[in-house]
Amino acid sequence: MYLHLIAKNFLTYGVRGLWGKVLAGFLLLAPPLCAEEMTVLAVGDSLVQGFGLPEADGFVPQMQAWLRDRGAEVTIINAGVSGDTTAGGAARVDWGLTPGVDAMIVALGANDMLRGIDPDASRANLSRVLAVAREKEVDVLLIGLRAPGNLGADFKAEFDAIYPGLAEEYGVMLAPDFFAGLEGVAAADLPFYFQPDRLHPNADGVARIVEGLGPHLLALIAAD
């Protein structure tokens, strides 16, 4: 139930209209997307891997289709591993960032939160991921999460601070909320965007998530 509760929190904490306007303005002013095809590595857990969905309905295929529909010549490699933690991401980032990778999406931390892992440990693991990307000169879109209040005020404050803090430290782009695309959905309607486990989005939920995150990835591609 925790990820379902997280989604409800995005009604309060999601990306607001002002940020959307700023991002839209950036995209309008940015140079045309590169003609050469880019390869983006998507590192994450089951939310990226597409758990419980036909392959075509998962996060990576839907995001790739969304980007291509908007003129971006991009191939996204699905490096999502169901059940993965930030420690797993830190352990495999070296071999995942092959010379052919131009940019990377990092969407990890949900399982750390569900397991109550010390936010300092999660932060250290994500820092390792970003350090490797910087060493290999790969641009990154860091996708954040927000902990639900029922995990305790201290845990929530420490966990929520991980993503903006690391984005500032490493100078990478930040999408504050993985579930920002569900902002504005009435709480009573949220179950219609999740699978029966109430943990993973269904195809319609993924589509809304892609709509929320897609502009951030377009900005990353334009900046590369």
SELOVEX-663918 format. One record per atom (N, C-alpha, C, O, CB): x, y, z; residue in one letter. Coordinates in steps of 0.001 Angstrom, whole numbers, padded with zeros to 6 digits, always signed. Atoms other than C-alpha are relative to their C-alpha. Glycine has a CB too. Layout:
BEGIN
XYZA/...
This chain:
BEGIN
+000808-001210+000000M/+000000+000000+000000M/+000850+001273+000000M/+000335+002344-000319M/-000919-000001+001199M/-000781-001203-000194Y/+002901+002389+000538Y/+000100+000854-001250Y/-000064+002071-001178Y/+001363-000359+000468Y/-000123-000805+001202L/+003396+003423-003082L/-001327+000661-000360L/-001349+001758-000918L/+000492-000855-001157L/+001311-000608+000225H/-000356+004015-003342H/-000144+001232+000888H/-000683+002249+000452H/-001143-001019+000283H/+000045-001145-000899L/-000069+006309-000317L/+000918+001106-000503L/+000596+002288-000384L/+000393-000415+001424L/-000906-000990+000563I/+002894+008022-001944I/-000705+000776-001098I/-000615+002001-001176I/+001274-000668-000543I/+000694-000653+001110A/+000795+008712-004993A/-000971+001051+000518A/-001098+002126-000068A/-000746-001036-000855A/+000912-000982-000575K/-001782+010433-002791K/+000755+001250+000434K/+000234+002358+000311K/-000757-000602+001188K/-000787-001138-000438N/+000963+012659-001419N/+000356+000921-001153N/+000613+002106-000940N/+001253-000470+000685N/-000360-000850+001121F/+001700+013901-004917F/-001088+001031-000277F/-000842+002032-000949F/+000257-000844-001243F/+001061-000994+000142L/-001659+015680-004816L/+000402+001285+000714L/-000021+002378+000337L/-001339-000539+000560L/-000466-001152-000754T/+000029+017969-002314T/+001366+000455-000455T/+001627+001655-000546T/+000031-000315+001468T/-001402-000333+000209Y/+003685+017796-003268Y/+000441-000018-001450Y/+001621+000205-001720Y/+000841-000932+000766Y/-000419+000133+001388G/+003647+017388-007057G/+000528+001291-000585G/+000453+002347+000043G/-001136-000489-000827G/-000530-001171+000676V/+005243+019761-009531V/-001139+000956-000301V/-002139+000560-000900V/+000746-000394-001294V/+001077-000978+000153R/+003165+022924-009585R/+000071+000689-001353R/+001018+000502-002116R/+000060+001038+001117R/+000111-000637+001293G/+002095+025059-012515G/+001176+000894-000350G/+001573+000955-001513G/-001242+000787-000052G/-001099-000906+000287L/+004945+027563-012158L/+001178-000749-000585L/+001740-000327-001596L/+000422+000740+001255L/-001125+000784+000529W/+007636+024911-012645W/-000303-000515-001397W/+000577-000544-002256W/+000324-001176+000931W/+000362+000479+001327G/+005719+023508-015599G/+000190+001085-001051G/+000645+000805-002161G/-001440-000491-000010G/-000156-001096+000942K/+005711+026952-017239K/+001473+000301-000256K/+001871+000571-001390K/-000710+001245+000517K/-001437-000235+000160V/+009423+027441-016598V/+000605-001048-000916V/+001377-000721-001817V/+000712-000010+001365V/-000541+001083+000815L/+010216+024029-018097L/-000455+000125-001443L/+000327-000094-002368L/-000418-001353+000565L/+000516-000175+001354A/+007984+024682-021085A/+000750+001116-000720A/+001073+000992-001901A/-001508+000305+000032A/-000750-001095+000591G/+009764+027994-021675G/+001394-000415-000395G/+001894-000016-001446G/+000067+001155+000950G/-001340+000499+000302F/+013132+026274-021529F/-000016-000807-001295F/+000862-000650-002143F/+000536-000862+001163F/+000068+000851+001185L/+012049+023756-024156L/-000234+000827-001258L/+000276+000492-002328L/-001108-001042+000156L/+000242-000848+001154L/+010799+026516-026440L/+001258+000727-000440L/+001465+000950-001632L/-001089+000995+000306L/-001218-000736+000294L/+014120+028353-026211L/+001166-000901-000349L/+002156-000447-000923L/+000365+000856+001161L/-001112+000924+000218A/+016288+025249-026434A/+000210-000239-001484A/-000731-000124-002269A/-000251-001329+000719A/-000250+000324+001411P/+017989+024350-029730P/-000731-001267-000394P/-001111-002043+000482P/+001505-000157-000267P/+000696+001221+000436P/+016352+021624-031847P/+000684-001246+000539P/+001903-001277+000707P/-000066-000063-001532P/-000556+001253-000476L/+016798+018104-030566L/+000955-000567-001051L/+000736-000433-002254L/-001125-001010+000324L/-001038+000468+000911C/+019857+016432-032038C/-000571-001008-000996C/-001447-001812-000678C/+001162-000627+000788C/+000494+000883+001055A/+019328+014620-035314A/+000496-001429+000219A/-000177-002389-000153A/+000441+000513-001384A/-000532+001328-000233E/+021539+011729-034256E/-000738-000662+001155E/-001100-000015+002137E/+001504+000061+000285E/+000734+000718-001035E/+019852+009043-032208E/+000815-000076+001284E/+002013-000355+001266E/-000367-001407-000480E/-000619+000087-001311M/+020610+009133-028507M/-000397-001298+000671M/-001471-001844+000419M/-000391+001197+000869M/+000293+001173-000808T/+020806+006177-026166T/-000042+000420+001457T/+000911+000995+001983T/+001049-001123-000228T/+000207-000367-001399V/+019435+006667-022669V/-000159-001276+000822V/-000961-002147+000485V/-001249+000927+000162V/+000098+001135-000920L/+019940+004156-019861L/-000956+000358+001124L/-000760+001357+001815L/+001397-000390+000567L/+000983-000231-001073A/+016967+003934-017479A/+000271-000966+001140A/-000054-002150+001050A/-001462-000169-000524A/-000333+000808-001175V/+018168+002668-014088V/-001096+000172+001037V/-001419+001296+001422V/+001388+000398+000590V/+001076-000118-000972G/+015425+001853-011626G/-000423-001342+000546G/+000277-002344+000394G/-001181+000689-000613G/+000555+001210-000604D/+013290-000705-009836D/-001184-000473-000828D/-001207-000280-002044D/-000425+000254+001473D/+001145+000549+000731S/+009975-002347-010748S/-000824+001068-000701S/-001503+000775-001684S/-000884-000774+000941S/+000743-001079+000640L/+008458+001043-011596L/+000557+000290-001386L/-000194+000641-002296L/+000040+001263+000862L/-000641-000168+001304V/+010955+001357-014454V/-000076-001285-000803V/-000305-001254-002012V/+001461+000433+000166V/-000021+001306+000675Q/+011093-002368-015262Q/-001343-000323-000662Q/-001377-001008-001684Q/+000361-001103+001001Q/+001317+000256+000579G/+007326-002457-015928G/-000688-001194+000605G/-001399-001920-000091G/+000116-000195-001469G/+000546+001162-000707F/+006290-005029-013332F/-001505-000147-000225F/-002264+000812-000091F/+000291+000111+001495F/+001414+000328+000117G/+002956-006729-014019G/-000670+000455-001276G/-001884+000312-001418G/-000717+000574+001126G/+000586-000553+001224L/+002459-005177-017450L/+000553-000703-001238L/+001685-001185-001218L/+000268+001510-000088L/-000580+000410+001279P/+002804-006353-021046P/+001146+000948-000345P/+001112+002126+000009P/-001078-000009-001134P/-001210-000804+000251E/+006153-005111-022321E/-000323+001366-000588E/+000252+002370-000167E/+000937-000745-000938E/+000301-001249+000693A/+004628-002442-024558A/-000641+001046+000909A/-000616+002237+000597A/-000909-000274-001168A/+000697-000919-000894D/+002719-000912-021639D/+000885+000523+001121D/+000447+001358+001912D/-001201-000676+000589D/-000886-000398-001076G/+005724-000467-019360G/+000508+001425-000147G/+000269+002089-001156G/+001157-000940+000072G/-000498-001370-000044F/+007435+002781-018436F/+000935+000306-001159F/+000773+001327-001828F/+000710+000253+001310F/-001004-000280+001027V/+010344+002505-020869V/-000606+000045-001404V/-000365+001019-002117V/+001100-001049+000050V/+000591-000101+001341P/+008374+001652-024051P/-000937+001201-000157P/-000936+001860-001196P/-000758-001271-000318P/+000908-001142+000105Q/+005734+004275-023282Q/+000774+001318-000054Q/+000420+002215-000819Q/-000979+000012+001183Q/-000801-001230+000021M/+008361+006940-022549M/+000715+000159-001337M/+000753+001256-001894M/+001025-000003+001149M/-000682-000084+001285Q/+010321+006101-025687Q/-000973+000425-001103Q/-000634+001261-001940Q/+000649-001349-000351Q/+000997-000369+001010A/+007156+006326-027801A/-000409+001464+000150A/-000575+002174-000842A/-001239-000910+000109A/+000385-001406-000274W/+006201+009640-026136W/+001055+000945-000550W/+000728+001942-001194W/-000187+000243+001529W/-001092-000855+000466L/+009606+011128-026900L/+000096+000007-001524L/+000273+001064-002130L/+001327-000463+000603L/-000095+000073+001457R/+009680+009893-030497R/-001159+000722-000668R/-000990+001310-001737R/+000040-001454-000457R/+001145-000729+000544D/+006213+011307-031096D/+000260+001501-000017D/-000385+002242-000758D/-001259-000303+000812D/-000334-001425-000092R/+007755+014675-030200R/+001317+000329-000684R/+001911+001379-000440R/+000064+000428+001452R/-001145-000284+000844G/+010666+014386-032582G/+001349-000381+000567G/+002372-000083-000050G/+000014+001408-000310G/-001272+000386-000601A/+013330+012978-030273A/+000434-001362-000534A/-000284-002352-000389A/-000110-000030+001543A/-000554+001269+000479E/+015492+010304-031901E/+000727-000650+001175E/+001905-000382+001408E/+000972+000213-001236E/-000551+000541-001232V/+016071+008270-028767V/-000362-001467+000162V/-001466-001896-000174V/-000494+000798+001197V/+000240+001379-000405T/+016421+004668-027680T/+000267-000084+001496T/+001322+000337+001970T/+000901-001009-000804T/-000154+000133-001448I/+015886+003909-023998I/+000248-001460+000340I/-000529-002339-000032I/-001252+000536+000751I/-000332+001352-000455I/+017552+000853-022496I/-000640-000221+001362I/-000426+000561+002289I/+001549-000216+000069I/+000691+000296-001251N/+015442-000723-019766N/+000958-000719+000948N/+001218-001913+000797N/-001271-000860-000258N/-000864+000572-001030A/+017781-001279-016817A/-000712-000004+001344A/-000078+000106+002393A/+001322+000782+000097A/+000783+000124-001229G/+014959-001535-014283G/+000026-001428+000500G/-000127-002368-000280G/-001445+000454-000225G/-000047+001322-000629V/+015223-004449-011871V/-001028-000031+001131V/-000918+000723+002098V/+001442-000327+000537V/+001043+000094-001012S/+012165-005439-009854S/+000599-000318+001366S/+001396-001246+001499S/-001028-001066-000391S/-000487+000202-001356G/+012869-005193-006127G/+001322+000670+000295G/+001830+000570+001412G/+000126-001436+000266G/-001324-000592-000181D/+016086-003244-006640D/-000044+001167+000981D/-001056+001855+001119D/+000560+000466-001343D/-000189-001125-000913T/+017349-000753-004076T/+001075+000917-000561T/+001665+000634-001603T/+000382-000490+001426T/-001080-000888+000426T/+019752+002151-004362T/+001346-000720+000059T/+002244-000422-000729T/+000034+001265+000874T/-001246+000767-000084A/+022489-000274-003295A/+000211-000819-001267A/+001331-000911-001769A/-000012-000924+001233A/-000102+000757+001240G/+021732-002443-006321G/+000386+000898-001165G/+001211+000523-001998G/-001314-000706-000297G/-000344-000934+001060G/+021871+000561-008603G/+001458+000417+000063G/+002134+000508-000961G/-000885+001218+000072G/-001397-000394-000167A/+025203+001625-007167A/+000941-001116-000422A/+002027-000857-000940A/+000274+000393+001448A/-000853+001142+000311A/+026578-001886-007677A/+000107-000261-001501A/+001108-000810-001962A/-000523-001234+000693A/+000003+000363+001423R/+025666-002125-011361R/+000152+001181-000947R/+000119+000997-002164R/-001264-000717-000327R/-000062-001156+000882V/+026047+001427-012657V/+001252-000016-000872V/+001213+000441-002014V/-000047+001279+000815V/-001246+000009+000774D/+029646+000885-013782D/-000148-000763-001309D/+000211-000255-002372D/+001124-000611+000823D/+000107+000789+001216W/+028860-001895-016232W/-001188+000409-000852W/-001239+000094-002041W/-000100-001458+000342W/+001140-000459+000786G/+025572-000325-017271G/+000331+001176-000898G/-000231+001317-001984G/-001125+000373+000908G/-000366-001179+000776L/+027188+002876-018485L/+001099-000347-000998L/+002265-000004-000806L/+000457+001142+000928L/-000920+000356+001078T/+028820+001497-021611T/+000288+001239-000842T/-000431+002233-000734T/-000585-001144-000881T/-000346-001169+000815P/+030490+003866-024105P/-001125+000495-000901P/-001131+001665-001285P/+001183-000320-000842P/+001076-000419+000889G/+027342+003921-026239G/-001135+000744+000677G/-002055+001206+000003G/-000548-001177-000680G/+001074-000677-000735V/+025179+005469-023503V/+000272+001502+000031V/+001353+001937+000427V/-000125-000564+001449V/-000143-001460+000043D/+024597+009224-023940D/-000546+000693+001242D/-000052+001752+001629D/-000697+000545-001218D/+000634-000619-001168A/+022414+009954-020910A/-000641-001096+000848A/-000791-002237+000412A/-001064+001066-000431A/+000542+001001-000921M/+020860+008231-017930M/-001151+000575+000818M/-001104+001716+001278M/+001100-000519+000934M/+001084-000264-000944I/+017590+008247-016000I/+000293-000806+001252I/+000609-001993+001164I/-001410-000365-000605I/-000176+000709-001265V/+017960+007356-012321V/-001290+000128+000800V/-001653+001219+001239V/+001221+000562+000807V/+001275+000019-000729A/+014710+006349-010609A/+000046-001130+001022A/-000534-002197+000818A/-001218-000180-000980A/-000182+000994-001058L/+015631+004477-007437L/-000353+000601+001362L/-000289+001814+001557L/+001453-000529+000004L/+000263-000449-001364G/+014645+004659-003782G/-001305-000486+000582G/-001484-000479+001800G/+000017+001467+000045G/+001300+000440-000520A/+011108+003303-003548A/+000149-001196+000935A/-000483-001240+001990A/-000940-000357-001153A/-000160+001183-000847N/+012250-000046-002147N/+000810+000296+001256N/+000603-000339+002291N/+000666-001114-000785N/-000691-000454-001212D/+014662+001654+000239D/-001025+000524+000998D/-000982+000201+002185D/+001052+001099-000333D/+001013-000596-000852M/+011708+003586+001585M/-000911-001064+000591M/-001197-001045+001788M/-000816+001016-000779M/+000893+001053-000477L/+009447+000540+001818L/+000657-000858+001076L/-000019-001358+001976L/-000440-000876-001161L/-000721+000831-000967R/+012137-001319+003769R/+000509+000796+001197R/+001102+000234+002118R/+001162-000687-000678R/-000440-000825-001114G/+012853+001605+006062G/+001509+000139+000094G/+002047+000322+001186G/-000522-000561+001271G/-001454-000146+000016I/+016508+001806+005002I/+000374+001429+000392I/-000293+002386-000001I/+000575-000353-001400I/-000476-001306-000447D/+018417+004672+006607D/+000180+000922-001212D/+000918+000578-002134D/+001335-000141+000788D/-000149-000913+001133P/+018086+007671+004246P/+001448+000396-000287P/+001795+000691-001430P/-000807+001235+000247P/-001419-000319+000235D/+021788+008393+004747D/+000640-001059-000897D/+001462-000734-001753D/+000772+000100+001346D/-000530+001076+000831A/+022583+004998+003213A/-000515+000131-001429A/+000238-000049-002386A/-000380-001373+000584A/+000571-000185+001344S/+020216+005627+000301S/+000687+001154-000715S/+000990+001071-001905S/-001523+000258+000082S/-000655-001162+000594R/+021796+009005-000278R/+001417-000352-000453R/+001845+000052-001534R/+000035+001166+001001R/-001365+000390+000358A/+025292+007522-000273A/+000017-000867-001263A/+000899-000720-002109A/+000660-000753+001166A/+000072+000858+001181N/+024270+004902-002837N/-000307+000801-001260N/+000318+000598-002301N/-001057-001079+000199N/+000334-000831+001154L/+022678+007433-005153L/+001154+000933-000354L/+001390+001228-001526L/-001268+000811+000277L/-001176-000824+000245S/+025714+009644-004741S/+001035-000770-000808S/+001674-000217-001703S/+000607+000478+001323S/-000926+000849+000751R/+027833+006751-005981R/-000427-000100-001473R/+000415-000027-002368R/+000072-001409+000634R/+000519+000075+001370V/+025598+006410-009069V/+000325+001276-000763V/+000807+001232-001895V/-001522-000242+000006V/-000228-001279+000668L/+025881+010103-009867L/+001483+000292-000190L/+001875+000925-001171L/-000643+001120+000790L/-001443-000202+000129A/+029620+010141-009257A/+000554-000763-001204A/+001392-000247-001944A/+000720-000444+001286A/-000440+000785+001143V/+030141+007368-011791V/-000446+000667-001305V/+000315+000724-002271V/-000549-001439+000088V/+000497-000676+001203A/+027959+009213-014318A/+000840+001238-000300A/+001153+001514-001458A/-001485+000389+000167A/-000831-001194+000217R/+029988+012382-013803R/+001377-000389-000522R/+001917+000259-001419R/+000140+000809+001306R/-001309+000473+000452E/+033234+010463-014214E/-000023-000397-001467E/+000945-000181-002197E/+000457-001179+000846E/+000110+000461+001378K/+031976+009016-017486K/-000639+001055-000905K/-000910+000794-002077K/-000805-001287-000054K/+000533-001136+000753E/+030566+012397-018591E/-001345-000333-000654E/-001583-000043-001827E/+001005+000437-001069E/+001351+000344+000447V/+027008+011106-018894V/-001000+000891+000726V/-001014+000942+001956V/-000312-001509+000256V/+001022-000854-000610D/+024150+013550-018318D/-001069-000848+000663D/-001361-001958+000218D/-000635+000929-001049D/+000938+000778-000817V/+021560+012458-015762V/-001277+000788+000259V/-001249+001994+000504V/+000650-000402+001333V/+001263-000485-000558L/+017904+013017-015005L/-000269-000822+001245L/-000525-002023+001159L/-001191-000109-001038L/+000279+000658-001271L/+017413+012178-011333L/-001480+000167+000309L/-001988+001287+000360L/+000883+000583+001150L/+001442-000030-000267I/+013805+011267-010554I/-000242-000317+001472I/+000141-001380+001961I/-000763-001010-000913I/+000195+000140-001435G/+012735+011735-006959G/-001310-000649+000392G/-002180-000913-000438G/+000086+001323+000636G/+001217+000505-000637L/+010101+010337-004656L/-000207+000773+001290L/+000718+001407+001797L/+000088-001544+000275L/+000284-000602-001305R/+008406+011661-001537R/-000616-001064+000904R/-001541-001776+000515R/-000956+001236-000140R/+000480+001002-000953A/+007835+009509+001508A/-001353+000421+000571A/-001597+001612+000767A/+001026-000204+001139A/+001273-000328-000645P/+004332+009297+002989P/+000218+000350+001463P/+001191-000077+002084P/-000989-001171-000122P/-000140-000459-001375G/+003771+010887+006361G/-000060-001098+001030G/+000445-000933+002141G/-001044+000986+000298G/+000159+001055-001005N/+002936+007599+008048N/+001301-000723+000309N/+001335-001598+001175N/-001029-001000-000462N/-001301+000582-000322L/+006618+006654+007973L/+000738+000804+001061L/+001849+000459+001466L/+000851-000100-001250L/-000596-000831-001042G/+007322+009352+010511G/+000554+001288-000569G/+001099+001310-001673G/+001097-000758+000720G/-000414-001318+000489A/+008146+013037+010218A/+001497+000076-000254A/+001930+000667-001244A/-000401+001074+000991A/-001454-000070+000167D/+011890+012591+010681D/+000448-000765-001246D/+001247-000269-002039D/+000708-000559+001246D/-000365+000798+001178F/+012174+009811+008098F/-000414+000739-001266F/+000362+000828-002218F/-000665-001406+000050F/+000503-000692+001186K/+010051+011764+005632K/+000892+001187-000351K/+001253+001371-001513K/-001446+000471+000222K/-000826-001175+000264A/+012124+014926+006014A/+001360-000395-000560A/+001857+000225-001500A/+000178+000821+001275A/-001323+000432+000460E/+015401+013067+005573E/-000068-000624-001388E/+000789-000363-002232E/+000605-000996+000986E/+000122+000654+001300F/+014190+010962+002648F/-000310+001010-001100F/+000311+000988-002163F/-001085-001075+000047F/+000404-000968+001019D/+012523+013818+000783D/+001142+000919-000412D/+001171+001418-001537D/-001160+000828+000504D/-001111-000918+000283A/+015717+015876+001005A/+001087-000636-000863A/+001952+000071-001379A/+000610+000486+001299A/-001071+000687+000724I/+017844+013232-000747I/+000139+000530-001427I/+001232+000908-001848I/-000262-001510-000027I/-000056-000259+001439Y/+016939+014048-004348Y/+000362+001445-000347Y/+001262+001658-001160Y/-001323-000342-000622Y/-000421-001378+000326P/+017061+017864-004440P/+001422+000295+000462P/+002148+001052-000183P/-000956+001005+000634P/-001354-000221-000488G/+020233+017773-002359G/+001050-000544-000950G/+002043+000127-001233G/+000169-000628+001355G/-000956+000613+000914L/+022025+015399-004719L/-000011+000695-001364L/+001034+000853-001994L/-000309-001489-000164L/+000076-000699+001288A/+020758+017204-007820A/+000818+001282+000048A/+001501+001621-000919A/-001467+000317-000367A/-000781-001227-000145E/+022294+020420-006516E/+001487-000312+000111E/+002316+000361-000503E/-000467+000790+001228E/-001409+000345-000205E/+025527+018742-005416E/+000688-000400-001295E/+001824+000001-001547E/+000119-001126+001007E/-000619+000519+001218Y/+026148+017033-008751Y/-000372+000793-001252Y/+000124+000505-002341Y/-000389-001440-000188Y/+000374-000822+001139G/+024540+019634-010990G/-000761-000760-001068G/-000557-000526-002259G/+001215+000606-000601G/+000784+000771+000965V/+022105+017181-012607V/-001442+000488-000005V/-001895+001140+000935V/+000058-001510+000325V/+001414-000359+000079M/+018546+017706-013749M/-000815-000834+000982M/-000495-001992+001251M/-000531-000192-001433M/+000852+000658-000995L/+015835+016816-011250L/-001457+000043-000425L/-001985+001101-000767L/+000165+000659+001376L/+001455+000090+000073A/+012279+015609-011725A/-000448-000343+001420A/-000242-001477+001850A/-000495-001088-001077A/+000208+000200-001439P/+011031+015978-008132P/-000852-001201+000381P/-000639-001792+001440P/-000620+001205+000565P/+000932+001057-000382D/+008287+013346-008209D/-000250-000969-001149D/-000716-000555-002211D/-001318+000603+000466D/+000275+001010+001021F/+008058+010107-010189F/-001481+000008-000361F/-001840-000168-001526F/+000426-001401+000488F/+001441+000081+000213F/+004276+010239-009767F/-000651+001355-000266F/-001860+001501-000084F/-000647-000636+001193F/+000561-001337+000203A/+003837+013912-010659A/-001140+000006-001009A/-002032+000850-000927A/+001083+000951-000456A/+001068+000050+000989G/+001646+012938-013606G/-001361-000339+000577G/-002387-000149-000076G/+000341-000988-001045G/+001265+000316-000664L/-000985+011782-011138L/-000497+001157+000857L/-001531+001050+001515L/+000156-001243+000858L/+000460-001174-000742E/-001207+015211-009550E/-001341+000460-000560E/-001526+000541-001774E/+001046+001147-000071E/+001312-000458+000425G/-004771+016423-009656G/-001032-001101-000106G/-002224-000815-000222G/+000114+000681-001300G/+000953+001105-000013V/-006325+012948-009713V/-000628-000095+001384V/+000078-000119+002392V/+000689-001340-000388V/+000680+000112-001286A/-008941+012688-006996A/+000420-001286+000704A/+000626-002317+000065A/-001530+000037-000186A/-000442+001165-000766A/-007957+010311-004206A/-000867-001226-000284A/-000370-002351-000341A/-000021+000314+001494A/+000909+001115+000254A/-011022+008200-004919A/+000245-000658-001354A/-000119-001815-001569A/-001431+000477+000079A/-000242+000526+001346D/-009913+007765-008531D/+001384-000623-000155D/+001640-001287-001159D/-000169+001101-001016D/-001356+000522+000125L/-006283+006813-007855L/+000060-001515-000218L/+000904-001975-000986L/+000782+000354+001227L/-000071+001449+000240P/-007021+003051-007664P/-000173-000398-001464P/+000295-001461-001874P/-001047-000694+000818P/+000201+000323+001411F/-008062+003171-011332F/+001300+000091-000802F/+001351-000353-001949F/-001043+000930-000603F/-001285-000148+000683Y/-004440+003977-012227Y/+001060-000955+000549Y/+002235-000860+000194Y/+000490+001432+000122Y/-000932+000958-000584F/-002872+001148-010229F/-000482-001426-000239F/-001671-001685-000423F/+000170+000261+001505F/+000326+001418+000073Q/-002719-002604-010533Q/-000643-000436+001319Q/-000608+000317+002292Q/+001271-000848-000307Q/+000682+000445-001223P/-004626-004678-007940P/+000873+000016+001249P/+000349+000095+002361P/-000524-001381-000201P/-000852-000029-001198D/-001564-004707-005654D/+000092+001392+000611D/+000639+001561+001700D/+001397-000496-000339D/-000015-001393-000448R/-001992-000929-005295R/+001418+000543+000183R/+001608+001582+000815R/-000765+000129+001303R/-001392-000413-000093L/+001796-000661-005559L/+000547+000487-001335L/+001358+001411-001392L/+000842-001141+000513L/-000555-000276+001317H/+002437-000543-009293H/-001069+000586-000920H/-002208+000118-000922H/+000592-001278-000612H/+000983-000585+000905P/+000741+001645-011898P/-000385-000967-001115P/+000424-001789-001546P/+000540+001290-000597P/+000411+000754+001174N/-001302+000034-014647N/+000376+000803-001243N/+001033+001838-001136N/-001533-000308+000033N/-000400-000661+001241A/-000936+001032-018304A/-000459+001454-000042A/+000280+002326-000497A/-000560-000752-001198A/+000495-001378-000019D/-003111+004129-017853D/+000785+000850+000995D/+001057+002024+000743D/-001495+000028+000348D/-000808-000717-000974G/-001161+005095-014758G/+001368+000338-000551G/+001870+001444-000353G/+000143-000812+001264G/-001310-000252+000611V/+002119+004732-016613V/-000104+001130-001022V/+000782+001981-001100V/+000548-001286-000674V/+000168-001045+001006A/+000783+006919-019414A/-000019+001386+000645A/+000567+002331+000117A/-001292-000231-000795A/+000039-001294-000693R/+000051+009713-016937R/+001366+000335+000587R/+001782+001494+000576R/-001068-000011+001115R/-001341-000221-000546I/+003448+009266-015296I/+000943+000480-001098I/+001740+001393-000882I/+000545-001292+000651I/-000827-000404+001132V/+005127+009536-018697V/-000298+001437-000405V/+000620+002194-000720V/-000220-000939-001186V/+000363-001378+000339E/+003205+012730-019436E/+000635+000983+000979E/+001035+002083+000596E/-001529+000170-000003E/-000588-000887-000996G/+004517+014192-016192G/+001512+000093-000094G/+002090+001157+000128G/-000381-000458+001367G/-001463+000037+000022L/+008138+013125-016640L/+000593+000306-001367L/+001746+000725-001460L/+000476-001344+000452L/-000516-000162+001352G/+008478+013390-020415G/+000673+001345-000266G/+001760+001370-000844G/-001106-000184-000966G/-000659-001294+000258P/+009206+017147-020538P/+001378+000125+000638P/+002264+000778+000087P/-000871+001121+000501P/-001317-000026-000638H/+012083+016673-018102H/+001033-000734-000853H/+002168-000281-001004H/-000070-000626+001404H/-000933+000774+000826L/+013638+014028-020334L/+000262+000707-001325L/+001376+000643-001845L/-000550-001416-000256L/-000221-000802+001204L/+013114+016210-023417L/+001038+001074+000263L/+001901+001339-000573L/-001313+000636-000480L/-000977-001040-000357A/+015037+018941-021628A/+001396-000584+000126A/+002374+000046-000277A/-000399+000687+001314A/-001294+000660-000120L/+017826+016490-020823L/+000589-000278-001376L/+001777-000050-001608L/-000132-001302+000795L/-000460+000320+001353I/+018045+015398-024460I/+000430+001259-000730I/+001446+001264-001425I/-001099-000719-000791I/-000321-001257+000675A/+018019+018987-025708A/+001304+000592+000513A/+002021+001263-000228A/-001132+001004+000184A/-001201-000567-000602A/+020831+019895-023318A/+001240-000811-000300A/+002354-000321-000116A/-000175+000117+001481A/-001146+000875+000208D/+023049+016955-024291D/+000893+000488-001144D/+001906-000142-001448D/-000475-001417-000280D/
